[in-house]
Each structure stands twice: as C-alpha cells, then as structure tokens.
C-alpha cells in the first residue's frame, strides 16, 4: 500500500505557471485588454477529465496575463486585440514557470483588383 502512495506522484501531471506577454510589433508597447485564449492540447500523464483545459482571459494594462497552474505539454494560444491582427500558434510548455512573448501586427492595407490606378 505504501508503494502505491509513493508511486502516485510520479504519474501525476507536472504543472507550470504560464505568463503570456502581448506587445505591439511596431512600437514594442504592451497591449492591454487583449483577449487571450489558452487551450491545453496534450501532455504526459495528464487526465483531461480532472483538470481545466481551457482558459479565457484579458491582458492587464501591462499587456500580460498569468495562468497560475496548468499542466505541462502542448498548448494553443490565440490573441485577439482591437486594431491588431488576430494571432494564433502552438507552443510547448515544459518549465515550472514559463513566459511566452507575443508581438501583434497592425492589419495590412486592403488590396482590390477593382481599385483605379492613376
């Protein structure tokens, strides 16, 4: 019985504290009130039925958001901010504390085949 109690932590998911920092690619300034969606995709020894796998939040005025406790593994991060292009990418989270810095770009100018050329 004691062996089972000692072995149990070896099969539990390792956790991380994830911080996402969102800045403007043009100016380098933080982007506040940006929507941040983090979805846990998969990891080792993670029972998805017993943990939270999706987080939706907004960045602070300093452009950051911290998710205090989530399993290590593969996560998808999506950022939506007014006046910026929507961003999405997949990251590997494998440290006890990890910071991911994301730079958002302004929308590109619209192009039309029908526009009159001078």
C-alpha positions in Angstrom: 0.0 0.0 0.0 2.8 2.4 0.8 4.4 1.7 -2.6 1.2 2.9 -4.3 1.3 6.2 -2.3 4.9 6.8 -3.2 4.4 6.0 -6.9 1.3 8.1 -7.4 3.1 11.4 -7.7 5.3 10.0 -10.5 2.2 9.5 -12.6 0.6 12.9 -11.9 1.0 15.8 -14.4 3.8 18.2 -13.9 2.4 21.7 -13.6 3.6 25.1 -14.8 2.8 28.8 -14.3 2.4 30.3 -17.7 2.7 34.0 -18.4 1.8 35.5 -21.8 3.2 38.9 -22.6 1.5 40.7 -25.6 3.3 43.7 -27.2 2.9 45.7 -30.4 5.3 44.6 -33.1 5.6 48.2 -34.3 6.2 50.1 -31.1 7.1 47.4 -28.6 4.5 48.8 -26.2 2.3 46.4 -24.2 -1.3 45.8 -25.4 -3.8 46.0 -22.6 -7.3 44.4 -22.6 -6.4 41.9 -25.4 -8.4 38.6 -25.3 -6.2 35.6 -24.6 -7.4 32.1 -25.1 -5.2 29.2 -24.0 -6.2 25.6 -24.8 -4.3 22.7 -23.5 -3.8 20.1 -26.3 -1.9 17.2 -24.7 0.8 16.2 -22.3 2.3 13.2 -20.5 0.4 11.7 -17.6 -2.5 14.2 -17.9 -6.0 13.0 -17.1 -8.1 15.6 -19.1 -11.3 14.7 -17.2 -9.9 16.0 -13.9 -8.3 19.3 -15.0 -9.2 22.6 -16.6 -8.1 22.6 -20.2 -9.3 26.0 -21.5 -8.6 29.5 -20.1 -10.1 32.7 -21.5 -8.9 36.0 -20.0 -7.7 39.5 -20.9 -4.3 41.1 -20.5 -3.6 43.7 -17.9 -2.6 47.3 -18.8 1.0 46.0 -18.9 0.0 43.5 -21.6 0.4 40.4 -19.6 -1.7 37.6 -18.2 -0.6 34.7 -15.9 -2.3 31.3 -15.7 -1.2 30.1 -12.2 -1.5 26.4 -12.6 -1.7 24.3 -15.7 -0.2 21.0 -16.9 2.9 21.0 -18.9 2.6 19.9 -22.5 1.4 21.4 -25.8 -0.9 24.5 -25.7 -2.6 26.6 -28.3 -2.6 30.3 -27.7 -4.9 32.8 -29.5 -4.8 36.5 -29.1 -7.5 38.9 -30.2 -6.9 42.7 -29.8 -8.7 45.7 -31.3 -6.7 47.3 -34.2 -4.4 44.3 -34.4 -4.3 41.1 -36.5 -5.6 38.0 -34.7 -2.7 35.8 -33.6 -2.6 32.0 -33.0 0.1 29.5 -32.5 1.0 26.2 -30.7 3.7 26.2 -28.0 5.4 23.6 -25.9 5.2 24.4 -22.2 7.8 22.3 -20.3 9.2 24.5 -17.5 7.8 25.1 -13.9 7.5 28.8 -14.8 7.4 29.8 -18.5 6.9 33.2 -20.2 5.8 33.4 -23.8 6.2 36.8 -25.6 3.9 37.6 -28.5 4.1 40.5 -30.8 1.0 41.6 -32.6 1.0 43.4 -36.0 -1.3 46.0 -37.3 -3.7 45.0 -40.1 -2.3 45.1 -43.6 -3.7 47.6 -46.1 -6.6 46.3 -48.2 -5.9 45.5 -51.8 -8.5 45.4 -54.5 -8.3 44.4 -58.2 -11.0 46.8 -58.9 -9.2 49.8 -57.5 -8.5 52.5 -60.1 -4.8 53.1 -60.8 -3.7 56.7 -61.5 
